[in-house]
Every structure is written in C-alpha cells, then in structure tokens.
C-alpha cells in the first residue's frame, strides 16, 4: 500500500503495559511524537481512537472503546496467509502469472507498496526474492514485527518458512526516493504496486484494516505518480493490482490484464522475461 508521508497523530497513541517492551515503545513514541500510555486497556481509552499496542508477544494496531474490533497485526505463521502457503495454487495463482513466475523463472521483485506484506509473502513462497518498501512508520512497524516473529518461529519449527522469510527484505523508505536512487544495475526485474483503494474487497477483515489505515495514515493521494517512475526503473515489467472495476493507475492502459472476481492485475511490459531465470 502507498500512504502519505504524514499520519493523523491526534487520534493515535502508544500503549505499553509491559516493562520488557517499555524501552521500544518509548523510542517509537519519541520518534513519531506520540503520547505514551501505561496501565490502561484499549477498552478504557476515550481520548484516542487507536493505539499501537506493545505486548510481550506482538505489536498490533488496536481501535479503542468497548465494542472495537480485534487487533490488526501481521501474521505469517498461522491463519489464511499460512494456509495459502501450504495449500494454495502455487505457480497457477493469478499473482504468479502476473509477475511471470514459472518453472525456472523467479524474478527479483520490488514491492513498492508493501502494506501488510501478504502479496510479497505469496511471491516469496513461490521462490522470488523480494524487497519490500513501506513508508508509513506505523505499517512498517507492524510488518517488521510480523517478519521478526515469523523468523523466530521458523528457526525453531519450520525450516521451509524460514527460507521464505529470508527472501523478504524490508526497508522503511518512500518508494519514489528509493527508485530514484537506483542505478541501472540495481533495477528490479519486476515492480509490484498495490496502492490502497477504499473499496477493494468486501470481507470484514479487509474493511477493518482499510478503515483503520484511513483513520491513522490518511488516504492515498499520490499513487498515480508512482507508475511512470516505476516504469523508468524496472527491467521487465510493472504489475499493478487494482479492484476489478477501478480506473487504470495514472489513467495509463496496461499492456494486458489478468482479471479475477474482485480484483485484477494490470501488467505493463518493458521487455519479455527470460525463459530461464533462477533465483
């Protein structure tokens, strides 16, 4: 997802009730100039709409109030994301076809709008090396925490998952600045863009995440500008994920499309991918 550089601090605070996480919580609160709360529960807080919750086991974004939905966190070791890794469609998945993954072909992918990292994780399970760029410090914190927890779990219990996580390298940076810094030799093979879109899907989880992100980091206002920059800094193709009926990014028609029930992939080709492209 692509977010503005600002976030809405008047509705957000840091909450940490655990001494072992106090230093990390304080450092993050100081960095973002956010209030640090202690000895409270999310249900009891009325002055802030959301808190970043530092617990002994995880970091999560939590809406406050008695009837608030559950926490939002990045999880790669269980749930739908892990199920897809174990039982998904492999290289037959639409995202794999859009990126160009097939036997012997594993492009180096730059996910310039990493968000919660779900699509990058899918591509990493298929054998691609990923660089994930996330400029929102809040979303970056959640994603970094999810990757670290997954790596700790995998080192002890799941060697295959560990290989997947090690293919994902996360950076906290504005995607435009990162792209502009690349030399020709550093260009990724594929750039993947999934800008935040208000009505992308209808599931409760997606609605919860989108509502929270809109409240905390605002709306995506500059996604269009990223497409021409991506096209100028990639070797083979740019892939844009969009809601099925959404307009083209930057009003620019793709080379071709892959369409599903609720979303589609717009593929902008620079040149043909090689027939043999080992990781």
N, C-alpha and C positions, 0 to 999 in steps of 0.2 A: 504494500500500500504506500501511497505517496501522501505525505502530510505537510502542511505548512510548517515553517520553522518555529512558529510560536505555539503555545498551548494555553489553555484557559486556566490560569492558576487560581482564580478566585473561587473555583468550585472543587479544588483538589488539595489534599493534604497527605502527609506521610503518617502512617500509623505503625508503631512498633512497640509491642508489649514484652519483648523477649530480650534480655540483656546480651545474649550471644549475637544478636543481629543489630544491636544499637549503633555500633560504630558505622556499619554500612548504611543504615537508614539515615543517620545524621549526615554522612558525607553526601548522599544523594539529595537530601533536603537542602543542604547548603548550596550544592551545585545549581539546583533549579530554583532556589529562593522560595521554598515551600515550607509551610508550618509543619513541625514535627509533633505529633500527638503521642501520648503514652497513657497507659492504664485506662483505656476506653475500649469499647467494642464498636464495630461498624453500625450496629443496630441503634446505638445510643447517640450517635453523632448527628447533629442537626445543622451545623454551620457550614458543612461541606457536602457536596453531592457525591463525591467519590473519594476514596483513599487508596493509596498504594500500600498494601498490607505486607509487611515483612514478618514472616513467621519462621519458626525453626526449620521448616521443610521446603518452603517455596516463597516466591514473591508473586503477588496477584493484584489485579485491579478490582476493587470491590465497591459497588454502589452502597451508599449508606441508607439507613432507615429500616424500619421493622419488616417491611414486605419487599425488600430489594431482592433481585435475582442473585444467584450464586456468583462466586468469584470468577474472573476471567484470567486464565493463566495459560502458558504454553506447555503442552504435554505431548511428548513423543513416545512414551513408554507404555501407554495404555489408551483405551478409547478408540475412536473412529480412525485416527491417524495411524495408530499402530496396527489396527485391523486391516487397513488398506495396504500397509507394508507387507503383511503376511498373506493376505488373501485377495489382493487387488488384481487388476487386469494386466499387470506387467507392462511390457512394451506396446500392448494393444490399447492402452489408455490414450484418450484424446490428447492429453498434455504431452505425452511421449511423442506422438505423431507430429504435434505442432512444433516441438523443439527439434525433432529429427532423430530421436533415439531409435536405434535398431541394432541388431547383432553386429558388433564390431564398430559401431558408431556411437561415441559418447562425448558429445560436445562439452566444452567448458562454458558454463552458463553464469552470467551475471544477473542475479535477481535484483533489479534496481529499486524495487518497491516491496521489500521482504515481508513487512507486516508481521503476522504470527508464524511465518515460516512454513506453512503447510505445503504449499506447492513446491518449494525448494526441497523439502524433505522427500516428497514423492520422487522428484528428479534424482536426488541423491540415492534413493533406494534402487533406482534403475542403473546406477553406475556413473552418473555425471558428477564432476567436481563443481561446486557452487561457491560463488562469492555473493554474500547477502549484504545489501546496503539498506540501512534503516536510519533515517534522520531524526525521527521522533525519539527523544531520550527516554520517554516513558515506554513506548513499544519496544525499543531496543533493550531496555532493562528486562522486560518480560521475556523477550526472545532469548537473551543471553542466559537468563536464569533457567529457562527450559532446556537449552542446549547443555548447560553445565550439569543439571540434574540427570539428563538422559545419558551423558557421558559417564557419570559416576555409577549409575545403574548398570550400564552396558559393560563397564570394566569388570564388574563382579558377576554378571548373569547372562550377558548376551553379546557374544563376540561379533555376530553379524550386524547388530545395531551399532556397535562401536565403530565399525568400518563406515557405516552410513553417516554417523555424526561427524566423523573425521573428514568427510568430504565437504562439510559445510563450514565456511569461514565467514564470520560475521564482522561487519565494520559499522561504526557509528559515524555517518557522514552524509552530507547532501549528495544525492546521486549525480546531480549536474556537475558539481565541483569534482567529484570522483572521475566522471567520464572525461571531463576537460583535462584532467591531469595525466591521462593515459597516453603513452607513446604507441605508435603503430604496432610495435612488437607485443604490447600488453593488451591489445584489443581482445575481448572475449569472443568466442565463436558464436554465441547466441546471447542476446539480451532479452530478458523476460520482464514484462511490465504488467502489473495488475493494479492500476490506480483504484483507490477507494471510490465506490459508486453507491449512492444512497439506497437503491432498491434492487440490489443484485440478486438476492435469493430470499426465500420466504421462510426458511427454517427459523425456529426460535433462537437457536444458538447464534446464528448469523445476525439476527435482529438485535440480540443483546450486545454482541460485540460492536456492531455498527453504531448503535445508539450511544454506547459508552465512548467510543472513539470520537464521534461527532461532538460529544459534550466536552471531552478533555482536550482534543487537539484541533478541533475545528473542522471545516470542510476542505476538501481538496480543490484548490483553485488554480493550480499551475501544472496539471498533468499534461496538458496539450504540448507544452514547451519541451517536455522530455523526449517525445518521439523523434523529432528531427535530430536532436543531439545524440540519441541512441543510434540512429541510422548512420551517423557520421563516425561512430566509434565502435563498430562491430565488424567481424569478419564475414559472417554468412547470413544471419537473419535476425530480425527483431520479432518477438512474439508478444502480442498484446491480448490479455484476457479481458473480455467485456461481457456484460449482461447481454443476452441474446438479441434484445431489441434496442440496445444502446447505440448512439451515433458513433461513427468512427472517431478514434482519438485524433485530435488536431484536424478533424474533417478530412483525413487523408485515407483514401481507399487502399486496402491491402493488396498484395499480390494474389492471395487466395485466403479462404476461410475454412475452418472446421467448426461445425455448429452442433451443439447438444440441446438438451431440453430447456435449460435455463441460462446457459452461458455459451460463449463461442470464443474461438481463438482466431485473431486476425494475424496473418503471417506476412511479414514484409521481407522479401528476399533480396539479398545483395548478390550472392552467387550460390551455386549449388554446393551442398555439403559433400565432402569426400565419401567414397564408398567404404573406406576403412579408416577408422578414427578412434584408436584405442585410447583409454583414459591414461 
